[in-house]
Amino acid sequence: MGLRRLLGGILELVFPQVCLVCESASKAPLCASCADSFSRITGPVCEKCGKPCVRPVADCRECRGKHLHFTRARSGGAYTGSLKSAIHSLKYRNGKRLVAYLSLFIDDEAGHLMDAVDAVAFVPLSKLKESGRGYNQSGLLAKELARRHDKPLYTGLAKVKNIPEQHRLGFARRGDNVKGAFRAFGKVPERVLLIDDVYTTGSTASECAGALKQRGAAVVYVLTVARTPLDGSKGDHRRAVVDSCKCR
């Protein structure tokens, strides 16, 4: 038995390989069971924000009346179950090995948008948070998607104001909280695909898109791995469609 194989066997005994989501035995960072249970958004959505709706609409009640700076937003799945756990592991448990899987989860939607953009960007973290975490999860996702689709990665979007974390605030306060928090530097591509992990109210994505447009971007598409329902449906986007997407 070679030394490398022997060491590998010892490491596996001490640190057994497990799924980073459910912690069951798995040679891959994400087991097939967790990957198959990701709640994918399918069917009609709001044309503006991507919320699932009973029929295609120009805007839904959650984005109607808002001045959203992005052109269109789409998300891969509902922020619930194993998908929520995977994103949480990526962000807070050093689950960088999940980037390949989560970027692949939204790759079809990314592919639909890539022909319409010049570059890929991502929602930045504050310098303090990125330093503490060691990486920006949205930046890793954007880098992987840009590589896969042979697009340049724009890294000039920065968070220039320290603000309370969005998830600690009520939905109504999030828009005001992020105003002026982002700024774009350098030459901004005309058409940008902005990547983030989770879409909730759209406030962060909109503010980032606004910063990009102030520096010359004409079109900003937004793509996130997941979106959080705002209607008390606890992540079940099918119930959200029936119960609360009152579309015109």
N, C-alpha and C positions, 0 to 999 in steps of 0.2 A: 504494500500500500504506500503510495507516495505521500510525502510530508504534507503537501497542500490538501490532499484528500483527507488525511488524518486530522489536520487542524480544522477542516471544514466540518468533519463529524463531531469533533469536540465542541465547536462553537454551536452546532445545531442542538447538542444536548443541553448546553448551558443557556443558550438563547434560541429556543425552538422557533421555527418560522411560523408566523401566524398572519391571518388577515388583519390589516390595520383598522378594519371597521368592526368586525364581530369577534375578533381574536380567536377564531377557530383555526385549527391547523391548516396551513396553506403555504405552498411553495411560492405563490405569487402574493404581492402586497394587497391585492383585492381578490377575494375568493369569487367563484362563479355565482354562488348563491346571492351574495350581496350585489354583484354587478347586475344580475338578472332582475333584482328587485328594485332597481332605480325607477322612480316614478316619472316616466317621460311625459312631457306635454305633447299631446297630439290633438288634431282637430282644429276648428276655427279659433282664432285669437284676435284680440284687438290689434288693428293694423299699427297703431302708434306704440303701445307699451308691451304688447305680447301677452296680455292676460287672456287665459282661455275664456271663450264666450260661446253662446249657443249658436251664433252665426258670425261671419266676418263683419266687422264694423270699423269705421274710421277712428273712433275713440270710444272708450268705455267710461263708466262713472268714476273710475279711479284716476284717470288722466284727463278727463274732460274739465276744461276750465283752467288747467295748469299750463304754465308757459314752459314746456319741456324743450330744452335746447337740442336734444338729439333728434335725428331723423326717424329712427325706428329702433325698437328694442326687442330682443328675442331671448328666450331662456330655454335650456335643455330640459329641465324637469322641475318638479315641485320640491320645495325645500322641506323634506320630510323623510322619515325612515332611514334607510341605508345611505341615501344620497346626502342627507343632512349630516349623518355621522361621518361620511367620507370627507365632506368639506371641513367639518370640525376637526377631524384628524389631520388634514392637510394644514390647517391654520395653527392649531394649538398643540399638536403632538408630534411635530417634526415629520409629518407624513409626506415628505416631498416625493416619495416614490409613487404617490397616487396621481401626480401631475399627468403622467402619460395616459392613465385610464380616464381621468376626468376631461382632459382635452379631447380624447377620442370620443367621449360621450356627446360632446357638442360639435364634433368635426363635420357632420353632415350640414348642420345649420351654418357653420363657419364657411363651408365650401360654397353655399349659396350666396354668401356675401363677399367672398374674397375677390371675385371678378369685378366687383363694384367699388373696391377701395385701393388706395395706393400704399397703405401701411397699416400696421397693427400697433395699437397703444394699450395701455392698461391703467387702471385706477391706482394712483400711488398711495403709499402709507406715509405717515410722518416719519422723519428720520429716526426719532426715538423708538417708535414701534418696530420699524424695520430692523433697527440695530438689535433690539431685544429678541426679536423672533429669528433674526439671521437671514431672512429672505422675505420677499413679497410674493404671496401665493398667486395673486393676479398677474404679476410680472412673469412668474414661471409658466403659467398657463398661456399667456400671450406669446412668450418666446417659443414655446413648443408649437403653437398653432402657426406662427409666422414661419418657423423653420419648415413645417410640414407643407405649407402652401407657397413657399418661396417668396415671402413678402418681407420687406424691411421692417424692423422693429423701431418704433419711435419711442424714445426714452426721456423726452423733454418735459413731460407733464409732472408737476411737483405739488406736493401739499405744503403750502406756505404759511398756514395758520393752524395753531394747536386748538382743537375743538373737542368738546365732550364726544365720546364714542356714540355713533348713531344708534346702536342697538340698545343703549341705555335710555333713549329718549322715546317719548310717544310719537306716533306717526305725524301728528300735526306740527311738531316742533322741528322735524328733521330738515325741512326746506330752509328755514331761517338759520339753522345750525351750520350748514355747509356753505352759506353765502360768502364768497371771497376766499374760500379755503384752498382753492387750486389755481395754479398759474402754469401756462405753457411757455417754454423757452425754446429758442432756436427756430429753425425753419420747420413749420408745421405742414405736413402733407395736406393736399386739398381734400382728399377723401380718406376717412379714418375709420377703422373698426376698433372700438374700445372694449376691452375685456375686463370683466370683474367676476367675482365668485358668486355673489348673491344679489338679486334685484329685490328690493322691498317697496319703497315708495317711488323710486326713480330719482330722488333728490340728488344723491351723489353723482349718478351717471349724468344727470342734466347739468349739474354745475361743472363737471369735467368737460362735457361737450361744449358748454359755453366758453370755458377757458380756451379750448382748442379753436373755436370759431373766432374768438377775439384776436388770435394770432394768424388767421388766414384760412382755417378749414372751412369748407363749404358744406360738407356732408359728414355726419358722424353717426355711424351705426353702433349699437350697443349689443353685446352678446355676453350673457352670464351662464354659469353652469346651472343655477337654480333660481327660482323666484319664490318669495314668501307671500302667501295669500294674506290679504288684509281684512278678511271677512269672517274670521272666526272658524274657518273650515279646517283648521289644524293641519294644513298641508295637503288636503285632498282636493286637487284641482278639479276633479269631476263634480264633487259636491259644490265647489265654488261656482262652476258654470251654471248649475241648476238654481242655486240659492241666491246668488248675489250679483251676477254679471248682467245688470239691467242695461241693455244696449239699445241704441236707437238705430 
